[in-house]
Amino acid sequence: MTKLKSALAVIALAGAALAGGTAAAADISQPAQTLTLGAGANFFGHVFDLGNGGNTFSDRYNFTTSGAGNLVAHVSAISPAQTDGIKITGFSLFNSGGLSLGGTQVLDGKVDLWTLVSSHLVPDSYYLLVTGQVLSGAPTSYSGTVITSAVPEPATYGMLAAGAILIAYRSRRRNDAA
């Protein structure tokens, strides 16, 4: 009888340990946002409050285009030198028919940077989807820009490259100071 009670106690403890290890991260996605691209550009982002470490997000940014054109978009997160703040796991463009384009990860680590470039926009409803996980319990954020244009503008690509270089430079400088 004592062995049966011991065996049941071991099974109960093992079950409790397994149940505790399978807790899922909370989804802290913000409601879908609508971007107005009246001048062809807009900013977007999400600020995460204190205590969200381990939680995941999947944020949607809707916009429409009225003519054929190009799209350049980026999303970035810069973590403080002493912590890993956010891990961006995906950046994608969807149209009304489904996935249109997946983003490209440019930097990963203290600075996460993803880009999207498309020259195949047609008049339609689109949305950008940013997915990831908050790694730090400290307040943190990510931000991004979406730019649409009717004709290719070399200056747009230059600004995107300059922005990426500036982010990388600031990150390295901050890490060297720590």
C-alpha positions in Angstrom: 0.0 0.0 0.0 2.9 2.4 0.8 4.5 1.6 -2.5 1.2 2.4 -4.3 0.9 5.8 -2.5 4.5 6.6 -3.3 4.0 5.7 -7.0 0.9 7.8 -7.2 2.7 10.7 -5.5 5.5 10.5 -8.1 3.0 10.4 -11.0 1.2 13.4 -9.6 4.4 15.4 -9.2 5.6 14.4 -12.7 2.2 15.5 -14.1 2.4 18.8 -12.3 5.9 19.4 -13.6 4.9 18.6 -17.2 1.8 20.8 -17.0 3.9 23.7 -15.6 6.4 23.4 -18.5 3.8 23.5 -21.2 2.5 27.0 -20.4 2.3 29.0 -23.6 3.4 32.6 -24.0 0.7 35.2 -24.0 -0.3 36.8 -27.3 0.1 40.6 -26.9 -0.7 41.6 -30.4 -2.2 45.0 -30.9 -5.5 45.4 -32.8 -5.0 45.9 -36.6 -3.9 49.4 -37.5 -4.8 51.2 -40.7 -2.0 53.2 -42.4 -2.9 56.2 -44.5 -0.4 56.6 -47.4 -1.7 59.9 -48.7 1.9 61.2 -49.2 3.1 57.7 -50.1 4.7 57.0 -46.7 3.8 56.3 -43.1 5.3 55.1 -39.8 4.1 52.2 -37.7 5.2 50.4 -34.5 4.4 48.9 -31.2 5.5 49.8 -27.6 5.6 47.0 -25.1 5.1 47.8 -21.5 7.1 46.4 -18.5 6.6 42.7 -17.8 6.0 41.3 -21.3 9.1 39.1 -21.5 8.4 35.8 -23.2 5.2 37.0 -24.8 4.6 36.9 -28.6 3.0 39.3 -31.0 1.6 39.3 -34.5 0.8 42.9 -35.5 -1.1 43.8 -38.7 -0.9 47.2 -40.6 -3.5 47.6 -43.3 -3.2 50.0 -46.3 -4.6 50.4 -49.8 -3.1 51.5 -53.1 -5.0 53.1 -55.9 -2.5 52.6 -58.7 0.4 50.4 -59.7 3.7 51.1 -58.0 6.6 50.1 -55.8 6.8 49.5 -52.1 9.8 49.8 -49.8 9.3 48.9 -46.1 11.4 48.2 -43.1 10.9 47.3 -39.5 13.6 47.5 -36.8 14.1 46.9 -33.1 17.1 48.1 -31.2 17.7 46.5 -27.8 19.4 48.3 -24.9 23.1 47.2 -24.5 22.4 45.1 -21.4 19.3 43.1 -22.6 17.8 41.5 -25.6 14.6 43.3 -26.1 12.7 42.0 -29.1 13.2 39.1 -31.6 11.4 39.9 -34.8 10.7 36.6 -36.5 8.9 37.7 -39.6 7.9 40.6 -41.8 5.5 39.9 -44.7 3.3 41.7 -47.2 -0.1 40.2 -47.9 -2.7 41.3 -50.6 -6.4 40.4 -50.8 -5.5 37.1 -52.4 -2.9 35.9 -49.8 0.9 36.1 -49.3 2.5 38.5 -51.7 6.0 38.8 -50.4 8.1 37.7 -47.5 10.6 40.1 -45.9 14.4 39.7 -45.8 16.2 39.7 -42.5 19.2 42.1 -42.7 20.4 42.2 -39.1 19.7 39.8 -36.1 20.8 40.3 -32.5 20.9 43.6 -30.5 19.5 45.2 -33.7 16.8 43.4 -35.6 16.2 44.8 -39.1 13.9 43.4 -41.8 13.2 44.9 -45.2 10.6 44.4 -48.0 11.0 45.7 -51.5 8.4 45.1 -54.3 7.9 46.6 -57.7 4.7 44.7 -58.4 2.0 46.6 -56.4 -1.4 46.8 -58.2 -4.5 48.6 -56.9 -5.6 46.4 -54.0 -5.9 46.2 -50.2 -2.7 45.1 -48.5 -1.3 44.5 -45.0 2.1 44.2 -43.4 2.4 41.5 -40.8 5.2 41.9 -38.1 5.7 38.8 -35.9 8.0 38.2 -33.0 8.7 37.7 -29.3 9.4 40.1 -26.5 12.5 38.8 -24.8 13.0 41.4 -22.1 10.7 42.2 -19.2 11.8 45.8 -19.6 9.8 48.3 -21.7 10.8 48.0 -25.4 9.5 48.7 -28.9 9.9 48.2 -32.6 9.2 50.7 -35.4 8.9 50.7 -39.1 8.3 52.7 -42.3 6.3 51.9 -45.4 6.8 53.9 -48.6 4.9 53.5 -51.8 5.7 55.3 -55.1 4.3 55.2 -58.6 7.8 55.3 -60.2 11.1 54.0 -58.9 13.0 56.6 -57.0 16.7 55.8 -56.4 16.7 58.2 -53.5 14.3 55.9 -51.7 16.7 53.0 -51.8 19.5 55.3 -50.8 17.6 56.5 -47.7 16.8 52.8 -46.8 20.4 51.9 -47.0 21.5 55.0 -45.1 19.0 54.2 -42.4 20.2 50.6 -42.0 23.8 51.8 -41.8 22.9 54.4 -39.2 21.1 51.8 -37.1 24.0 49.4 -37.3 26.5 52.2 -36.4 24.5 53.3 -33.4 24.1 49.7 -32.2 27.9 49.0 -32.4 28.7 52.4 -30.8 26.3 51.6 -27.9 27.8 48.1 -27.5 31.3 49.5 -27.4 30.4 52.0 -24.8 29.0 49.3 -22.5 
